[in-house]
Amino acid sequence: MKRIALAFLFLVSATLAVPAQAAEEKGTDTYKYLDLFGAVFERVRSGYVEKVTDKKLIEAAINGMLQALDPHSNYLSAEAFKEMQVDTAGKFGGLGIQVTTERGVVKVISPIDGTPAAKAGIRANDLITHIDGKPIIGISLREAVKMMRGPVDSRITVKIRRKGVDPFDVSIVRAIITVKSVRYRTIGNVGYIRITAFNQQTTVGLHAALAEFRRKPGKAWRGVVLDLRNNPGGLLSQAIDVSDSFLDRGEIVSTRGREAKISSRYNAKKGDLADGLPIVVLINGGSASASEIVAGALQDHRRAILMGTKSFGKGSVQTVIPLGSQGAMRLTTARYYTPSGRSIQAKGIVPDIVVEQAKVTALTPRGGGREADLPNALDVENKDGGKKQDEGRAGAAGKAPPEDYQLARAVGLLRGIALYKKLDAGE
């Protein structure tokens, strides 16, 4: 028994590459607990109803140790480690949702735009309780993700628990998920950029969008909407580069760990690719991690107005430590702080203007119409040679989709800022 405990201690020490440290006092309980582990390990090994491999038991023990620390620390098998590398490259197989665990239940951080999950109506904060009829409450996040992944074109049914409605089933067809993390278009004279995740292609896509806007002939740009709603995050380096694209100077984010060597500060380099245009950043409860870094940096530097609802609140840094052929471990090593020193963790970013998503329906006005409808009304005095005057000088062309109330508010705000500046300049 002692031999198994010592063997496990050696395995963990070698696998995790943790340097040995002398006990601070003689009465340490370390070996007592390792003996306990050895006793449980041997009992499961010999008495469990079905034969279980040592590899499976030890990997489960390591994963349990890490997951007991926080929701984001875990062990990655060699296969899972490869999948994670594919994820950050921007292409992976599955449903297209970013998930975490909450009280033993899989919680959706956000669906990725254009994926089977998004098309099936999965939303941020949905709880997944069953997969293909099997309850998944209490299983590890890794196991749940593995159950959700499978052959392309195969069908999966997940049971969703959503606030305010009875639990319901959603049938989804699996697909290869290729994430184009940046989409952009123009809404009249406002540039719209949607970032769905922070992978290795994000900064390139953002720069391409801004360059395309600058090439539009005859456009008097009113500003840029940066849409980070339902963006679950991703690579820290990409969040820093995206923030840097809009800042001329100053700190972007700092990370602080238990030891000083883990702490870092990241600063902007000169050059604002938006040329000082007003920016509105849209966030909501599905905006997490790297999204919150960008939102917090632009808010603290007063470079952008944040609009929407409070973000997710994931302000911790995970370091992926390769373990050779045995995979890797993801370990929480630090916390994020915005330039003003705010911690994002469990607090999130509060927008400058809170705007809940809503559906706006035009009301039919009551009463007798307008002046022109009255009997014997005077003709309009037109001093412009009979040319018809447009209603609303901001222009109706290029409106935001009417079903996206938050985006419509963001576009309206940028046009309002531009109009105020024009009036203030006496134009």
C-alpha positions in Angstrom: 0.0 0.0 0.0 2.8 2.4 1.0 4.6 1.5 -2.2 1.5 2.5 -4.3 1.3 5.8 -2.4 5.0 6.5 -3.0 4.7 5.5 -6.6 1.8 7.8 -7.1 3.7 10.6 -5.3 6.6 10.0 -7.7 4.3 9.9 -10.7 2.6 13.2 -9.8 5.9 14.9 -9.0 7.4 13.8 -12.3 4.3 14.4 -14.4 3.5 17.8 -13.1 7.1 18.9 -13.0 6.6 20.4 -9.5 9.9 20.9 -7.7 10.3 19.0 -4.4 10.1 21.2 -1.3 11.2 20.2 2.1 8.4 20.1 4.7 8.4 23.2 6.9 7.8 21.1 10.0 8.3 17.5 10.9 4.7 16.7 11.7 3.5 17.0 8.0 0.4 15.0 7.1 1.5 14.6 3.4 2.4 10.9 3.7 -0.6 10.1 5.8 -2.9 11.4 3.0 -0.9 9.6 0.3 -1.3 6.4 2.3 -5.1 7.2 2.3 -4.9 7.6 -1.5 -3.0 4.4 -1.8 -5.6 2.5 0.2 -8.5 3.9 -1.8 -6.7 3.3 -5.1 -6.0 -0.4 -4.2 -9.5 -1.0 -3.0 -11.0 0.4 -6.2 -8.5 -1.5 -8.3 -9.3 -4.8 -6.7 -13.0 -4.5 -5.7 -14.8 -2.3 -8.3 -17.6 -4.1 -10.1 -15.7 -3.8 -13.4 -12.0 -3.9 -14.2 -10.5 -0.4 -14.3 -7.1 0.4 -15.7 -4.5 2.1 -13.5 -4.1 4.8 -16.2 -7.8 5.7 -15.9 -7.8 5.8 -12.1 -4.7 8.0 -11.9 -5.8 10.4 -14.6 -9.1 10.8 -12.9 -7.4 11.4 -9.6 -5.2 14.1 -11.1 -8.2 15.7 -12.9 -10.2 15.6 -9.6 -7.3 17.3 -7.8 -7.2 20.2 -10.4 -11.0 20.6 -10.8 -11.4 20.8 -7.0 -9.4 24.1 -7.2 -11.7 26.1 -9.5 -13.9 25.5 -12.6 -11.1 26.3 -15.1 -8.2 24.1 -13.9 -8.1 20.6 -15.3 -6.0 17.8 -16.8 -5.8 17.3 -20.6 -5.1 13.9 -22.0 -2.9 13.8 -25.1 -6.0 13.7 -27.2 -7.6 16.6 -25.4 -4.5 18.7 -25.6 -4.4 18.3 -29.4 -8.0 19.3 -29.5 -7.3 22.4 -27.5 -4.5 23.4 -29.9 -7.0 22.9 -32.8 -9.5 25.1 -30.9 -7.1 28.0 -30.6 -6.2 27.7 -34.3 -9.8 28.4 -35.1 -11.1 25.0 -36.3 -12.6 22.1 -34.3 -15.3 19.5 -34.4 -18.5 19.6 -32.3 -21.6 21.6 -31.7 -20.2 25.1 -31.5 -20.7 26.1 -27.8 -18.4 27.3 -25.1 -19.2 25.7 -21.8 -18.2 25.7 -18.1 -19.6 23.9 -15.0 -21.8 25.4 -12.3 -22.9 23.3 -9.3 -22.4 20.1 -11.2 -24.3 21.1 -14.3 -22.8 22.1 -17.7 -23.5 25.8 -18.3 -23.3 27.4 -21.7 -21.1 30.5 -21.7 -22.1 31.2 -25.3 -22.9 29.6 -28.6 -20.5 30.5 -31.5 -22.2 32.4 -34.3 -23.1 30.3 -37.3 -22.6 26.9 -35.7 -25.2 24.1 -35.2 -25.7 25.1 -31.6 -26.4 28.7 -32.5 -28.8 27.7 -35.3 -30.6 25.4 -32.9 -31.3 28.2 -30.5 -28.9 27.4 -27.7 -28.4 30.6 -25.6 -25.8 31.9 -23.1 -26.6 30.7 -19.5 -28.5 27.7 -20.7 -27.9 24.6 -18.5 -27.4 21.2 -20.1 -28.7 18.5 -17.9 -29.0 15.4 -20.2 -27.2 14.3 -23.4 -29.1 11.7 -25.5 -31.3 11.0 -22.6 -28.5 10.4 -20.1 -28.1 12.7 -17.1 -24.8 14.5 -16.9 -25.1 16.2 -13.5 -22.0 15.6 -11.5 -19.7 14.4 -14.3 -16.6 16.3 -15.3 -16.7 19.0 -17.9 -14.2 17.0 -20.0 -16.5 14.0 -20.0 -19.5 16.1 -20.9 -17.6 17.7 -23.8 -16.5 14.3 -25.0 -20.1 13.1 -25.0 -21.2 16.2 -27.1 -18.5 15.6 -29.7 -18.8 12.9 -32.3 -18.9 12.1 -36.0 -19.8 14.8 -38.4 -23.5 14.7 -39.5 -24.5 12.6 -36.5 -27.4 13.8 -34.4 -27.3 14.6 -30.6 -30.2 15.5 -28.3 -29.5 17.8 -25.3 -32.0 18.7 -22.6 -31.9 22.4 -21.7 -32.9 24.1 -18.5 -33.5 27.8 -19.1 -34.8 30.3 -16.6 -38.5 31.0 -16.9 -39.4 28.0 -19.1 -39.9 24.2 -18.5 -36.9 22.0 -19.5 -36.9 21.1 -23.1 -35.0 18.9 -25.6 -32.9 20.3 -28.5 -31.8 18.1 -31.4 -28.5 19.2 -33.0 -26.5 17.8 -36.0 -22.8 17.8 -35.3 -20.5 19.5 -37.8 -16.9 20.6 -38.2 -16.8 24.0 -36.7 -14.6 26.4 -38.6 -14.6 29.7 -36.7 -14.2 32.9 -38.6 -13.7 35.0 -35.5 -14.1 38.4 -37.2 -17.1 39.5 -39.3 -17.7 43.0 -40.5 -19.9 45.2 -42.6 -21.1 48.8 -42.8 -24.4 50.1 -41.4 -24.7 53.4 -43.4 -21.7 55.4 -42.2 -20.9 53.3 -39.2 -18.4 50.4 -39.3 -19.6 47.2 -37.6 -17.1 44.6 -36.4 -18.2 41.4 -34.7 -15.6 39.3 -32.9 -16.9 35.9 -31.9 -13.8 34.4 -30.3 -10.1 35.3 -29.8 -8.1 32.8 -31.8 -4.9 33.1 -33.9 -6.8 34.8 -36.7 -8.5 37.5 -34.7 -6.1 40.4 -35.0 -5.5 39.8 -38.7 -9.3 39.8 -39.2 -9.7 43.0 -37.2 -7.0 44.8 -39.2 -8.6 43.7 -42.5 -11.9 45.1 -41.4 -10.5 48.5 -40.4 -8.5 48.7 -43.7 -11.7 47.9 -45.7 -13.5 50.7 -43.9 -10.8 53.2 -44.8 -11.0 52.2 -48.4 -14.7 53.0 -48.7 -14.8 56.0 -51.0 -16.8 59.1 -49.9 -17.7 57.8 -46.5 -17.8 60.3 -43.7 -17.5 57.8 -40.9 -19.4 58.3 -37.7 -17.7 55.6 -35.7 -17.2 51.9 -35.1 -19.3 49.4 -33.2 -17.2 46.6 -31.7 -19.5 43.7 -30.9 -18.2 41.4 -28.2 -21.6 39.9 -27.2 -21.5 36.2 -26.5 -17.7 36.1 -27.1 -16.3 33.5 -24.6 -12.7 34.7 -24.9 -9.6 32.8 -26.0 -6.0 33.8 -26.4 -4.7 36.6 -24.1 -2.2 37.7 -26.8 -5.0 38.4 -29.2 -7.0 40.4 -26.6 -3.9 42.5 -26.1 -3.4 43.1 -29.8 -7.1 44.0 -30.4 -7.0 46.5 -27.5 -3.7 47.9 -28.8 -5.3 48.5 -32.2 -7.5 51.2 -30.7 -5.0 52.7 -28.1 -2.0 55.0 -28.5 -0.5 54.5 -25.1 -1.0 53.2 -21.6 -1.5 49.8 -19.9 -3.9 47.3 -21.5 -4.1 44.7 -18.8 -2.0 43.3 -15.9 -1.9 39.8 -14.5 -1.0 39.1 -10.9 -0.1 35.7 -9.5 1.0 34.3 -6.2 4.6 34.9 -7.1 6.0 38.1 -8.6 7.5 36.2 -11.6 4.0 35.3 -12.7 2.8 38.9 -12.7 3.0 40.9 -15.9 1.9 44.2 -17.4 1.1 44.7 -21.1 1.2 48.2 -22.6 -0.1 49.7 -25.9 2.1 50.8 -28.7 1.6 54.0 -30.6 -1.0 53.9 -33.4 -4.8 54.0 -33.3 -6.0 52.1 -36.4 -9.5 53.7 -36.0 -8.0 57.2 -36.3 -9.7 58.4 -33.2 -13.2 57.7 -34.3 -15.8 57.2 -31.6 -16.2 53.5 -30.6 -19.2 51.7 -28.9 -18.4 48.3 -27.5 -21.4 45.9 -27.1 -21.1 43.4 -24.2 -23.5 41.0 -22.4 -23.5 38.1 -20.0 -21.8 35.9 -22.6 -18.8 38.2 -23.0 -16.0 36.5 -21.0 -12.3 36.5 -20.3 -10.5 38.0 -23.3 -13.6 39.9 -24.3 -13.6 41.5 -20.8 -10.0 42.4 -21.1 -10.7 44.4 -24.3 -13.8 46.0 -22.9 -12.1 46.9 -19.6 -9.1 48.4 -21.3 -11.1 50.6 -23.7 -13.5 51.6 -20.9 -10.7 52.6 -18.5 -8.9 54.6 -21.2 -12.2 56.3 -22.1 -11.5 55.2 -25.7 -14.9 53.6 -26.0 -18.4 53.7 -24.6 -19.6 50.3 -23.3 -23.2 49.4 -24.0 -25.3 46.3 -23.2 -25.4 44.3 -20.0 -22.8 43.2 -17.4 -20.2 40.7 -18.7 -19.6 37.1 -17.5 -16.9 37.8 -14.9 -14.1 35.4 -15.8 -11.0 37.2 -14.6 -8.6 34.4 -14.1 -5.5 33.4 -16.1 -4.9 29.7 -17.1 -1.5 28.5 -18.0 -1.3 25.4 -20.1 1.6 23.2 -19.0 2.6 20.5 -21.5 3.4 17.1 -19.9 5.2 15.4 -22.8 3.4 12.5 -24.3 1.0 12.4 -21.3 -0.9 15.5 -22.4 -1.0 18.8 -20.4 -2.6 20.5 -17.4 -4.5 23.7 -17.4 -3.8 25.6 -14.2 -5.1 28.9 -12.9 -2.0 30.9 -12.1 -3.1 34.6 -12.0 -5.9 37.1 -12.2 -6.6 39.8 -14.7 -6.8 43.5 -13.8 -7.9 46.3 -16.0 -5.7 49.4 -16.3 -7.4 51.1 -13.4 -6.7 48.1 -11.2 -10.2 46.5 -11.3 -10.4 42.8 -10.9 -12.8 41.2 -13.4 -13.2 37.9 -11.5 -16.8 37.2 -10.5 -17.6 40.9 -11.0 -17.6 41.3 -14.7 -17.5 44.6 -16.6 -20.5 47.0 -16.1 -21.4 48.9 -19.2 -21.5 52.7 -19.3 -25.0 52.5 -20.7 -27.1 49.5 -19.7 -29.3 48.4 -22.5 -31.2 45.1 -22.3 -31.9 43.3 -25.5 -35.5 44.0 -26.5 -37.9 43.9 -29.4 -39.3 47.3 -30.5 -42.7 47.5 -32.1 -43.9 50.7 -33.8 -47.3 51.9 -32.5 -49.9 53.2 -34.9 -50.5 56.9 -33.8 -54.0 57.8 -32.7 -55.7 61.0 -34.0 -56.2 62.8 -37.2 -52.9 62.7 -38.9 -50.8 65.7 -39.8 -51.2 69.4 -40.8 -51.1 68.4 -44.5 -54.2 66.3 -44.0 -56.3 69.2 -42.7 -58.9 70.7 -45.1 -57.7 73.8 -46.9 -54.2 73.5 -45.4 -51.6 76.0 -46.8 -49.2 74.5 -49.4 -45.7 73.9 -48.3 -43.3 76.8 -48.9 -40.4 75.2 -50.8 -37.4 77.4 -51.4 -35.3 74.7 -52.9 -36.8 74.7 -56.3 -39.3 72.0 -55.6 -36.8 69.4 -54.3 -38.3 67.1 -51.8 -36.7 67.4 -48.3 -35.5 64.1 -46.7 -36.9 63.3 -43.3 -34.2 62.7 -40.7 -30.8 64.0 -41.9 -29.0 61.1 -40.3 -30.3 59.0 -43.2 -32.4 55.9 -43.2 -30.0 53.9 -45.4 -28.0 51.2 -43.7 -30.0 50.8 -40.6 -29.2 48.2 -38.0 -31.4 45.1 -38.2 -34.6 46.0 -36.3 -34.5 42.8 -34.3 -31.2 43.7 -32.8 -32.2 46.5 -30.4 -28.8 46.8 -28.7 -27.0 47.3 -32.0 -29.6 49.8 -33.2 -29.0 51.8 -30.0 -25.2 51.7 -30.5 -25.5 52.9 -34.1 -27.9 55.7 -33.0 -25.5 56.8 -30.3 -22.6 57.1 -32.7 -24.7 59.1 -35.1 -25.9 61.3 -32.2 -22.2 62.0 -31.2 -21.4 62.9 -34.8 -24.4 65.3 -35.0 -23.5 67.0 -31.7 -19.9 67.5 -32.9 -21.1 69.0 -36.1 -23.5 71.4 -34.3 -20.8 72.3 -31.8 -18.4 73.2 -34.7 -21.1 75.4 -36.2 -21.4 73.5 -39.4 
